[in-house]
Amino acid sequence: MPAGRPRKYKTAKAIEKAIEYYFDSITKTELAFENILTGYEDEEKTKPIYNKIPLLNNAGEQIKTTIYFENPSILGMCAHMGIDRATLLRYEQEQEYCNTIKKAKEKIEKYLEEKLYRHEQVTGIIFNLKNNFGWKDKTEVEQNISGDINVNIKVVE
């Protein structure tokens, strides 16, 4: 019989729904439109008439924008789900939950990476990416060694 508290989320679908609800609760997704001037209501041209048309990307799809009311975070997600970070990491170690949690963390990482490109308080964002998402500073070391190398080996019997 396993020791400890029973699991809060018994299936991958249950944890997926909780994570989805977290993101839904902190965001709003809007479709983008463009207003095209099509004419005027009056002869003085003081009352323009606009036609609202969908704004499309190069693939021909309507552009969607996501507005965050709260910055997504691992701790925020855990608090919303009623678990702590260590519990989330334990779930992530199990095959059944791994992909769901990985996708949620990738969504948070994507948000943080996009913030880097907008130059917002980058120090904290870089810290978060390094500590929660495995980002590293790249360091290159070049060494040139010349001369004689002496190696002394002492054998103890």
Backbone torsions as a table, in degrees:
resi	resn	phi	psi	omega
1	MET	NA	125.4	-178.3
2	PRO	-68.2	144.5	179.4
3	ALA	-90.6	162.9	175.5
4	GLY	98.2	-177.5	-177.4
5	ARG	-73.9	145.5	176.2
6	PRO	-67.4	152.7	-178.4
7	ARG	-65.6	139.5	176.3
8	LYS	-73.5	-40.0	-179.2
9	TYR	-113.3	110.4	-172.9
10	LYS	-86.1	-18.7	-179.3
11	THR	-134.9	161.3	176.9
12	ALA	-64.3	-35.1	179.5
13	LYS	-63.9	-38.8	-179.7
14	ALA	-65.7	-43.3	-179.6
15	ILE	-71.3	-34.6	177.3
16	GLU	-62.8	-42.4	178.3
17	LYS	-63.5	-40.9	179.6
18	ALA	-64.7	-42.0	179.2
19	ILE	-66.8	-44.4	178.5
20	GLU	-59.6	-41.8	179.5
21	TYR	-65.0	-37.8	176.7
22	TYR	-57.2	-52.3	-178.1
23	PHE	-65.3	-39.0	177.8
24	ASP	-62.9	-32.8	-177.2
25	SER	-76.1	-15.9	-178.1
26	ILE	-114.2	5.5	-177.1
27	THR	-134.0	164.6	171.3
28	LYS	-140.4	128.8	178.9
29	THR	-106.1	129.9	-179.0
30	GLU	-123.6	144.2	172.8
31	LEU	-82.4	142.7	-178.9
32	ALA	-93.2	138.5	179.0
33	PHE	-129.0	160.4	177.1
34	GLU	-124.0	135.5	177.4
35	ASN	-95.3	120.1	-179.3
36	ILE	-108.5	127.4	177.9
37	LEU	-69.7	122.0	-178.1
38	THR	-113.3	-8.4	-179.5
39	GLY	160.2	-165.8	-179.1
40	TYR	-134.3	149.2	178.7
41	GLU	-77.9	-21.9	-175.3
42	ASP	-131.6	163.2	-178.9
43	GLU	-70.4	-25.6	179.9
44	GLU	-77.2	-6.8	-179.4
45	LYS	58.7	43.4	176.8
46	THR	-102.8	-14.1	-179.0
47	LYS	-120.7	89.0	-177.3
48	PRO	-70.9	152.6	174.5
49	ILE	-114.1	126.3	-179.9
50	TYR	-114.1	145.5	173.5
51	ASN	-108.9	123.7	-178.6
52	LYS	-87.9	116.5	179.4
53	ILE	-121.9	150.5	-180.0
54	PRO	-62.0	139.2	175.6
55	LEU	-88.8	122.1	-174.3
56	LEU	-108.0	149.1	173.0
57	ASN	-86.6	-178.2	-177.6
58	ASN	-66.3	-19.1	177.8
59	ALA	-85.5	-0.9	179.1
60	GLY	84.3	11.1	-179.9
61	GLU	-98.2	147.9	177.6
62	GLN	-69.2	135.3	-178.6
63	ILE	-74.7	135.1	175.9
64	LYS	-116.3	139.9	174.9
65	THR	-118.8	142.6	178.4
66	THR	-110.0	126.9	177.8
67	ILE	-105.7	128.0	178.4
68	TYR	-99.1	126.3	175.3
69	PHE	-84.1	-20.9	-179.1
70	GLU	-145.6	140.7	178.3
71	ASN	-66.1	127.4	178.0
72	PRO	-69.5	140.5	179.1
73	SER	-151.6	160.3	178.4
74	ILE	-64.3	-46.2	179.8
75	LEU	-66.3	-36.9	176.6
76	GLY	-63.0	-42.3	178.1
77	MET	-63.5	-44.4	179.0
78	CYS	-61.7	-45.3	-179.8
79	ALA	-61.5	-41.3	179.8
80	HIS	-64.6	-33.5	-178.7
81	MET	-85.0	-11.0	-179.9
82	GLY	78.1	29.1	176.8
83	ILE	-132.3	167.2	175.9
84	ASP	-99.4	171.2	-176.0
85	ARG	-60.4	-41.2	-179.7
86	ALA	-61.6	-39.2	178.5
87	THR	-64.9	-42.9	177.5
88	LEU	-59.1	-43.3	-179.9
89	LEU	-65.6	-33.3	175.7
90	ARG	-67.3	-42.9	175.8
91	TYR	-58.6	-42.1	-176.6
92	GLU	-62.4	-27.2	-179.7
93	GLN	-73.1	-13.7	-178.1
94	GLU	-96.3	134.9	-175.9
95	GLN	-51.1	-43.3	-175.9
96	GLU	-60.0	-35.6	-174.1
97	TYR	-102.9	-14.8	-170.6
98	CYS	-52.7	-54.2	-175.5
99	ASN	-63.8	-39.2	-179.4
100	THR	-62.9	-46.5	-178.7
101	ILE	-70.3	-37.7	177.8
102	LYS	-61.2	-43.4	178.5
103	LYS	-62.9	-39.5	178.7
104	ALA	-65.0	-43.8	179.6
105	LYS	-65.9	-35.4	177.2
106	GLU	-65.6	-35.1	178.1
107	LYS	-65.4	-40.9	177.2
108	ILE	-67.0	-43.2	179.3
109	GLU	-61.7	-42.4	177.8
110	LYS	-59.3	-44.5	178.8
111	TYR	-59.7	-46.6	-179.2
112	LEU	-65.0	-41.0	179.4
113	GLU	-63.2	-41.4	178.0
114	GLU	-63.0	-36.1	177.8
115	LYS	-65.1	-33.1	177.2
116	LEU	-59.9	-40.9	-178.1
117	TYR	-71.6	-18.2	176.4
118	ARG	-92.2	1.5	176.7
119	HIS	59.4	45.4	179.0
120	GLU	-101.9	120.0	173.0
121	GLN	32.9	60.1	-169.8
122	VAL	-66.7	-26.0	-177.1
123	THR	-60.4	-48.1	179.2
124	GLY	-66.0	-37.6	179.4
125	ILE	-66.1	-43.6	178.4
126	ILE	-62.5	-43.2	177.0
127	PHE	-57.0	-46.8	-179.3
128	ASN	-62.3	-46.7	-179.0
129	LEU	-63.3	-38.1	179.0
130	LYS	-69.3	-42.3	-173.7
131	ASN	-84.7	-25.4	-177.6
132	ASN	-110.9	-16.0	-173.0
133	PHE	-130.6	11.8	173.0
134	GLY	74.6	14.4	177.1
135	TRP	-69.1	148.4	-179.0
136	LYS	-139.9	152.7	170.2
137	ASP	-78.1	137.8	178.3
138	LYS	-88.2	125.0	178.7
139	THR	-122.4	128.3	177.2
140	GLU	-113.0	131.9	179.8
141	VAL	-121.8	126.8	177.6
142	GLU	-115.2	128.4	-179.5
143	GLN	-124.2	137.4	173.2
144	ASN	-122.9	118.7	-179.6
145	ILE	-114.5	129.2	177.4
146	SER	-134.1	157.7	178.9
147	GLY	105.7	-174.4	-178.8
148	ASP	-88.4	146.6	175.5
149	ILE	-118.5	124.8	177.7
150	ASN	-105.7	130.2	179.1
151	VAL	-123.0	123.5	176.9
152	ASN	-108.1	126.2	179.3
153	ILE	-118.1	125.6	178.0
154	LYS	-107.9	122.8	179.7
155	VAL	-97.8	125.6	178.0
156	VAL	-109.1	126.2	-179.8
157	GLU	-103.7	NA	NA
